[in-house]
């Protein structure tokens, strides 16, 4: 009997402890990630941050666990003490609020939360839309009033179909900072507004160069406010790519002529967008919602400790970004922030598309919701990203927006590292020559990119380098490229991998690489300066290297005029011929046929009947260092073929002797031949 009473009491004690533990977890949801997580109450309103009604303003901050929230007003953007302090009042849905009258307009401000009896850091708040230098204080101005002349008439250039896109990736500072750019506003947004700029030798630079080249979309490296450049000391000529986000809804101040006045960076960013739109070029922003430049001191964490970041079961911050943290996009208020931020860039700045850095850190449902919401705001918005992570993540693989899962993300594209590494060699093996350097075993990878990463009956997927199967539902989900800001420039990579090649051979390889990209199904992507053999002096990771490593050296445009003219001609050819840019997978499968050829050649035929002035097209690439014969009759299965072919491309340039008079054609070393019949 005594034993039974003892056991009952012991069981009761354990049950009581369990009840207390559950209660503790419920009241302290962010206490430790290994405890059961309880989602705080979300807020669905669209008025978080600082909003305006005329010159009067309202402030709203979502912070479920704060004991107090206050706002401080300052006369200066960095120095000085607050001249006023305002207590926010907690209302429904865990939102703290206050109102401001017109007397505060033009002041700077910070927001601050109190937790466990201690005030955390002063920050402008996650939803800040205008800030002073270094983004440490918000600026009380209405972005909707900060417009360049004619902004109300700004419209995105016409886009017939997504398949027409030609992307060009560029860093704002790189574009104009070279001493011979001929551009006045070097390193600034306003550089894009200058027309008629030339080098001292009379070579076209700047926005006129982009127009001449023929691109449709300019992809700008991160241009939101980032940490790594001290905006208070512009004389230091600091450099960074900007993948360390600070204030997501604010243009970067170091690219403005005055970083102190929050209105200047807003107006000048808009002036850049308008100038590009007027030039017929759409604008894509490189966005980095997957991680922040730091955690402590970031607006996210100062009002919602732990909520915005993923953690491992032991409580450590997870680090799929490789930058110290990763943002928990699957949480309702994180998802809300990302979507509203993207919508804001469309609405306020007329942005035409977004490239998502390390997109696989984002959960698939968030990406689907982004696509749905943004498509309703701008039906031709273009969305794409990197389908990988830098390190592991606690987010289950099936939920990640990985390249292999893009097939389940309609309306969103991903980069094809398969095509990239197939053409020029592996990014991680500097000596790898790729198909264009004569390396064997990579034809299937190039074929895979040629059809836009879809399923095609003639691709042997077991031989594709980085994928075991198709990952795009349609070719417009595939971004084909050979170089970008990451890793070596194409010119540097080719030189490292082919140390015995002549300058002329490197030049031909360079053209061949993007001949393959610009004739492939999918969306072509060009790294700025590839069209004139851009070099970074073999620096592989130039994210904070000085200007003389990163700038566009406009003098190379004259030195490598033939390369530039080849890129111009290839873009012009692609834009003129729908057969190089089918939008749907079934059309590619029906109309594109790979042809039998020698091992160092890759050849295919496109049926353009009914959709292109070129009714029949043959494309042949030679990645070897010797000319190769291509048997045209064998490729056509020895069928009688009386109609004449016209040569549109020979080697590394548009063809001069265009008539094909025999059944066998010579394909120059490191070159291509493109034939057609009308």
Secondary structure, 3 states (H helix, E strand, C coil): CHHHHHHHHHHHHHHHHHHHHHHHHHHCCCCCCCCCCCCCCCCCCCCCEEEEECCEEEEEEECCCCCEEEEEEECCCCCCCCCEEEECEECHHHEEEEEECHHHCCCEEEEEEEECCEECCCECCCCCCCECHHHCCEECCCHHHCCCCCHHHCCCCCCCCHHHCEEEEECHHHHHCCCCCCCCCCCCHHHHHCCCCECCCCCECHHHHHHHHCCCEEEECCCEEECCCCCCCHHHCCCCCCCCEEEEEEECHHHCCCCCCHHHHHHHHHHHHHHHHHCCCEEEEEECCCCCCCCCCCHHHHHCCCCCECECCCCCECCCCCCCCCECCCCHHHHHHHHHHHHHHHHHHCCCEEEECCHHHCEHHHHHHHHHHHHHHCCCCEEEECCCCCCCCCCCHHHECCHHHHHHCCCCEEECHHHHHHHHCCCCCCCCCCHHHCCCCCHHHHHHHHCCCCCCCCCCHHHCCCCCCCCCCCHHHEEECCCCCCCCCHHHHHHHHCCCCCHHHHHHHHHHHHHHHHHCCCEEEEECCHHHCCCCCCCCCCCCCCHHHHCCCCHHHHHCHHHHHHHHHHHHHHHHCHHHCCCCHHHHHHHEEEECCCCCEEEEEEECCCCCCCCEEEEEEECCCCCEEEEHHHHCCCCCCCCCEEEEEEECEECCCCEECCCEEEECCCEEEEEEEC
